[in-house]
Amino acid sequence: MFDSLEEQMKHDAALVTTKGERTAKWVVVSALSILLFGAMYFAVRVLE
């Protein structure tokens, strides 16, 4: 039925979320990552 675990996970995710929800999740994760690393960079620059 499924050739790999990755295909099974994609199939399960498609049943639970829509493409828009997955896109929104990745946009939020990306924005939070940028803010986190930006804050760490700023903190290091202030401490120098």
C-alpha positions, 0 to 999 in steps of 0.5 A: 500500500505505502512504499515508505513511512514518509508516504504514510505520513504525507497521506495521514497529514493530507487527511487532517489538514488543508494545504492552506493550514499547512502553508500557514503553519510554515509561515508562522514557524518561519516568522518565529524562527527569524524573530528568535534568531534575530533576538539572539543576534541582537542580544549578542551584539548588545553584550559585546 
